[in-house]
Amino acid sequence: MTQRPRIDLRPGVSEPVVLMISRREVEAADLASVLSRLKVFLATREDAWRYRGQMTLVVDGYNNDPRELVDIPEVRALLRGLEAEWPYWAFFFNQVDDSIKLLLSCVAGCRFLGRGAVEMDADLVASALARGFGGMNIVFDRFGFPEDELEKMSNGLVEVLQQAGMA
C-alpha cells in the first residue's frame, strides 16, 4: 500500500513578528496596551498581507513559574479578552507554533487540570473559531485579498486544530 504525500497547507514563517505580552500586562489586565500594538498590522493592505500568518504569541515573565501558561488564571483572562476584542488572530497568528493552541486553550478550556492539560468545551471552541474565521474574512474583504489564499489559510487553521485534537 502506497501512502499519498501529505500536503502542508500552513504557510511558513518568513518575517516573524512576536506579540510579546508581559507579566506586568497580564497582572494589570492591561488589554488596551496589547490591542494598541496590534493596530499597525491592519494599517495598510501591504502590512496586513506581509504579516499574515507571521505572528507568534509570547507571554513573557513566567519562566520561573512552575505552571504552564494555560494554568495561570490571569493569563487565561487576558487571552480571552484578546480573542474577544481582536478577531484577526486567525489571520495573523502563525500556524506552525503553539500560538493558536495556547489562545484557544485559554478561551475554550472548561477545566484546567494542571501541567497544561485542558478539557475543552466544544461550544466554546466553535464560537472562538467562528470569530476567528469571521476576523479572517473581514481582513480579506477589507483589502480584497485573493479568495484562494483565504481557503488555504482556513484549511491550515483547521489542520492545526485537528493536529492539536481540538477539532
HUURTA-V528037 format. One line per field, one symbol per residue. ss: DSSP state (2 for helix, 1 for strand, 0 for the rest). Layout:
ss: ???
//
This chain:
ss: 00000000000000001111102222200022222222222200222222000011111000000000222022222222222220002222100000222222222211111100111102222222222222222222222000222222222222222220000
//
